[in-house]
Amino acid sequence: MNNLFNTKLNYRELINKHGSPLLILDKATVRFQYQELSRALPDVTLHYALKPLPNKDVVSSLLEEGACFDLASKGEIDLVRSLKINPMQCIHTHPIKKDNDIRYSLDYGCNTFVVDNVEEAKKFTPYKDEVKLLIRVSFPNPETPVDLSKKFGVLPEDCLELLKLAGSLGLNIHGLSFHVGSQVPNANRHVEAINDCAKIIREASDSGIKLKVLDIGGGFPVDYEKAESTNIFDFCAPIRDALKQIPSDIKIIAEPGRFLSAPAMINICTVVGKAERFNKPWYYLDDGVYCSYSGQIFDHVIYPKFTPYVDGDKQESVLAGPTCDSIDIIAENIELPALDIGDIIVGKMMGAYTISTATEFNFINKTDILVIDTERDPEYQIPAAE
Ligand SMILES: *Cc1c(COP(=O)(O)O)cnc(C)c1O
């Protein structure tokens, strides 16, 4: 099956035709990633978290595979709604909402929400007959650079009390959720969180509260170093094992974001200027950290980059972005062959937390996304000349 891991693209022709800089989104890679994760977590309903790449072609490709969706804002609701996605396939997982956000979601028909404290639970009393609540439990993860459990979640030891309180408000407590952080190095934290949730589910049951859902969140990693397909089946083996202890009448769901979107997009940009500074060649590109490479700042990722058409002796070089700010530097010590104005740089694995955090600083437009399908578009069936 063709996808961006195994298909060569004619980068030069693509930017000749569509302009530079350019992001290329491959729908076949989105489907491939979904199939891989489904195989790794066979009894888990996957809700794509739109946050890393809220894009209609990503969403419709996943819909075709039978995916469900994880929403956190009005814009994300608008996107799935415009594609006529059944709201019952969606959950709203932002732990902190305005009343207006709750109504917006209910108006669409999405009625599963996440709360992690009493103040938030109280916001749902006016809608208590229509909503289902998941309690977000906090499992801090010092191993990930994006540790979301410090901002959200009730501590496991305080969870039962919150369940009881929400119950006493007449709210429908549907289950538990957690998110152990993004791009986690191994499944240890998922396993610990599942073990702790299993305990909370038993304690709740003993107190007469029957939970129906366990949401194991996102965090599934991709390989930024090698830009190769992750063996997600092996990565998830401990998770599959840990889930065996959860009673079979509890539905398991997950919220993958990065894993589904990161490998599905590449960036092509062009050297538009060069200079010699401090004994190093500096190459000025037409894309940078304020736009497609913004994930370097916000998501702490270094993307794999290469020069598809230039070879030769390498030397330490600098790649700088197009804005007039000095932090707009993509790489300060990258080994590159000598480049000329007009040469192109390709960045891989650039689908997640990249264009979604881009700005238009310096009044420079965001990079266009060209949507392709390496499996179905006839031109990708023949290997492209490099
Ligand atoms: C961001 C987020 C996700 C997606 O996380 P990934 O690491 O991209 O898989 C899932 N759930 C919640 C609640 C999030 O905030």
PDBQT file of the ligand as one rigid body, heavy atoms in Angstrom, charges set to zero:
ROOT
HETATM    1  C1  LIG A 401      -3.940  16.787  22.462  1.00  0.00    +0.000 C 
HETATM    2  C2  LIG A 401      -4.833  15.765  23.022  1.00  0.00    +0.000 A 
HETATM    3  C3  LIG A 401      -4.908  14.484  22.448  1.00  0.00    +0.000 A 
HETATM    4  C4  LIG A 401      -4.028  14.043  21.314  1.00  0.00    +0.000 C 
HETATM    5  O1  LIG A 401      -2.769  13.735  21.806  1.00  0.00    +0.000 OA
HETATM    6  P1  LIG A 401      -1.644  13.084  20.861  1.00  0.00    +0.000 P 
HETATM    7  O2  LIG A 401      -0.463  13.030  21.727  1.00  0.00    +0.000 OA
HETATM    8  O3  LIG A 401      -1.500  14.011  19.696  1.00  0.00    +0.000 OA
HETATM    9  O4  LIG A 401      -2.122  11.743  20.468  1.00  0.00    +0.000 OA
HETATM   10  C5  LIG A 401      -5.804  13.592  22.975  1.00  0.00    +0.000 A 
HETATM   11  N1  LIG A 401      -6.602  13.928  24.022  1.00  0.00    +0.000 NA
HETATM   12  C6  LIG A 401      -6.561  15.142  24.598  1.00  0.00    +0.000 A 
HETATM   13  C7  LIG A 401      -7.471  15.434  25.715  1.00  0.00    +0.000 C 
HETATM   14  C8  LIG A 401      -5.666  16.093  24.133  1.00  0.00    +0.000 A 
HETATM   15  O5  LIG A 401      -5.615  17.286  24.718  1.00  0.00    +0.000 OA
ENDROOT
TORSDOF 0
